[in-house]
Amino acid sequence: MEAAVQLFSRQGFAGSSTHEIARLAGVSEVTVFRHFARKKDLFWAATESRLRRLRISKELRGRLDADENPRTALPGVVALLVETFHNQPEMVRLLYLSLFELEHGAERILRKYLVPFFQPIREYLARCASTGLARDLDPSIAALALMTSIVAHHGLYRVVTSEGAGYASTDDATSAYAEFWFKALMFESFLPPVTNTDECLGAPQGNPPEQWTRARAIRQSAEAIYSPTQALGT
């Protein structure tokens, strides 16, 4: 399964053979077909193995369901999206492949994992709009734009601009996205959002910085495994 994830995400569906996958996994091609009747079955199993990681934490879901003030809730959503998509480039590339190489049959599997992730954000933005906490925008479009901008922006940034490599760390990216979307979705009378990534992710408050290293670990992981070209599947 892991061999399939690595090859499909790097070479695409058409560019990856079951023979190559078997060789990378250290098994025979016959063994592959004992478990998966078709290459497509292997692809969907590999894709689902990554999509299972796409989830909103109970803590953040509770904050959204409780209609927490957008000043703190929206940066929490952004932090989750940055952590999820920037640190899991294979997931992003498999999503792209699902939509562009294997369009037929993709909707059922993608809906299974994307809807539970997307719906709480959409419903939260809808409630914010109905109570006057946010602009009266279509919540589905707003939620989808929020998610896709974070998925696509990191990889496309230096392709479509001449401004270098973009953000230096996931902390910087989280702060920039949160500020942008807060200004876009909320009224100017609200205060700017918090920009502390540890707070957005629910870090223990009052602990010395050295006892809470999740943001630093995220940053180090992103710098080690992620590059803009990976997001494009190249």
N, C-alpha and C positions, 0 to 999 in steps of 0.2 A: 504494500500500500504506500509506504513512504517513498519507495523508488518510483512509483507511478506519479505521486505528487511532484517529486523533483523534476522528472523528465517532462511531464505534461506542462508544468508551469514554465519551464525554460524553453521548450521546443514546440509547444502547441500540440493539439490533438493529432493533426495530420502528420506532423513531423516526428512523432514518437511511435516507435513500433513496439509490439509486445515482446519481440526478441530482445530489444535494448533494455526494456524494463526488467525482463527476467534476468538478463546478464548483470544489471546493476544490483538486483536483489539477491543474486547468488543462487538462483534456482533455474530449473529448466523451463522452457516455454510451455511444455506440456503441463507443468505444475500450475502455471498461470491460468491455463484454460480449464483446469480442474476446478478452480474457484470462480472463474468469471468466463461465461460462455462467449462473450464478445468484448472487443476492446472498449466499446462504449460503456459496458457494464463496469469495467475497471475504472474508466474515467469518472463515472458518476460516484462510485464508491470512494475514490480518492478525493473528489470534490466535497462530498459530504463529510469526510473525515476532517476537513478544514472548516467547513461551514458550521459544524457543531460548536466551534469556538466562538461563534458570533452570537453573543447574548448580552442583555442588559443585566447588571447585577441587581440582586434583590434590594440592596441599599438605594441605588439610583432609581430603580422602579418605584420604590416607596416614596422617594422625594417627589417624583413626577406625579404619582397618584395623589399625593397630598397637596398638589398645586403650590409647591415651594416657589418663592419669589424668583423670577427669571434672572435676577442679578447673580444668584448663586447656582441655580439649577442649570441654566444654559451653559455656563462653563463646564459643569459636570458632564453634560452630554457631549460637548466638544472634546473634553479630555478622553472620554471613552472612545469616541470615533478615532481620534488620533492614535491612541494606544492600540486599538484593534487593527486599523488598516495600515498604519505606517510600520508597525512591528511584525506584520504577517503578510509580506509581499506575495507569498505563494497563494494565499487566499484571494487576493485582489486579482492576480493573473488568471486563476482558475475561474473566477467570476466572469472576467472578460471572455475567456474561451467559451464558457457556457453560453454566453449571449451571442457571440459572433461566429463560433465554429460549430456549435451544437445547438442551434436555436430550437430545433424540434425536440420536444421533451424537456426542455430546460425549465419551463415555467412552473411545472408541478414541484420539482425539487427546490427551485429557488424560492418559491412562495413559502415552502415549509419552514425555511430558516430566516428569510428576510422579513416576512410579515411580522412575526413576533418581535423582531428588533425594531422595525420601522413604526409599527402601530402605536406604541406608547408615546413616542416622540410626536407623532402627528396629533394624537388626541390631546397631549399636553399643550401644544401650540394652539389647537382649536379652542381649548378652554381659556387660555390666556387672552386670545382675541375676543372671546365672548364676554369676558369680564373687564375688558379695557386695559389689560396689562401688556398687550402686544397689538401691533397693527392688524387691521382686519384683512389679512391675506389668506388665500386658499391654503389651509394647513397641509394638505397633501403635497402641493408644489413646494411650499416652504421647507417641509421636512426632507423631501427628496433632494432639494437644492442644497440644503445643509449637509446631507450625507455625501452626495456625489462631489461637491466642491472639495471636500477633504480627501476623498478617495483619489480624485483626478489631479488636484492642484499640485501636489508635491512632484509628481512625475512630469507634468507638462510645464511647470514653471519656467525652467530654463530653456525649454524648446520654443516657447512662444514669446519670451521676453529676452532682453539682453542684460538682465540684472543678476547674473551669477547663479549660484546654487540654491538660492532660497533660504530657508530657515536653518540655523545651525544645529538646532536640537528640537526634540519633541516638546520641550517646555516652551521654547520660542514659538513653535507652530501653534500650540494650544492657545497661548496668549493672543496671538495675532488673529486666529480664526474666531476665538470667543469675542474679541473686541469688534471684529467686522460684523459678525452675525448679531451681536447685541444691538449694534447701531442700526442694522438693516431691519430687524424684526421689532425692536422695542421703540418706545417714544423717547425723545431727547430728554425729557424731564427726569428719567431714571438715572441713577448713578452708574458709572462704568462697572463692568463685571469684575469680580476678583480674578487675578491672573496667577495665583499661586497654584501650580499644578498639583502639589501634594494635597492641598485643601480640596480641590475639585475631585480628586480621586478618593477622598475619604481618609487621608492620613491621620494617624493619632495626633491629637492636638496636645501641645505642651511638652512633647518629647524633645530631647536634644536632636539637632539635625542629623547627627551620625546614627541615631537609632531608627531613622526612617529613610530608607535608601531606594524606595520604589521608583521615584522619578528619575534618580540617577541611573538605576538599572535599566529603565526604559530607554533613556538617552543612549547609554552605552550599547544596548542591544540594537537600537536603530542605526547607530553609526557603524556597527559591525556588519549588519546584514542587509541594510537597505540603501539603495541608490535610486535616483530618479529614473534611470533607464529600466530598472527592474519593474517599476510600476507600469511601464508600457509593454511589458512582456517581451523585451528584446534581450 
